[in-house]
Amino acid sequence: MAENSNSSSGGGNTGLAFIVGGVVVLLAIVAYFVFAGGGMTPETKDVNVDVNLPEVAAPAAPAGQ
């Protein structure tokens, strides 16, 4: 009789195997997007910065120093 009770205990493990398998597949998809960039090409931006500052002259030093 002990042999029959062991053969019916595999039902709960099947559900757990599907859950673990789903988590593994989900992690593989996330890892692909993180490490491979997901096949998305980055948008190129043209950054042109023009800085025009007025010329600043130093004040004249006092004559006594």
Stockholm file with secondary structure:
# STOCKHOLM 1.0

chainA/1-65         MAENSNSSSGGGNTGLAFIVGGVVVLLAIVAYFVFAGGGMTPETKDVNVDVNLPEVAAPAAPAGQ
#=GR chainA/1-65 SS CHHHHHHGGGHHHHHHHHHHHHHHHHHHHHHHHHHHGGGCCCCCCCCCCCCCCCCCCCCCCCTTC
#=GC SS_cons        CHHHHHHGGGHHHHHHHHHHHHHHHHHHHHHHHHHHGGGCCCCCCCCCCCCCCCCCCCCCCCTTC
//
